[in-house]
């Protein structure tokens, strides 16, 4: 027998990683996301649980694997960011010492 369990918007948000209602709205209004459409009962939204689980599985399957080259680029970017943050800290320390000398 087919899974006919219906779940509320709150249950969908929790099932999808505790996302906000705004995220759910964005997914529903973005055709590229292909998020399952709800049906309404007394102005409340409900989804078939099987549709949501299938969508989540499809999202997981469609995520591209990260290549070694991509990981190297990310690491280099992180190192550059860390170096820039270090330079900024040095500048702040120099400015602070100038202020202390001036006082």
Protein Blocks (a to p, Z undefined) as FASTA:
>chain_A
ZZfbdcdfklmmmmnoopafklmmmmmmmmklopacdddeehiacddfklmmmmmmmmmm
mpccddfklmmmmmmmmmmmmmmmmmmmmmmmmmmmmmmmmZZ
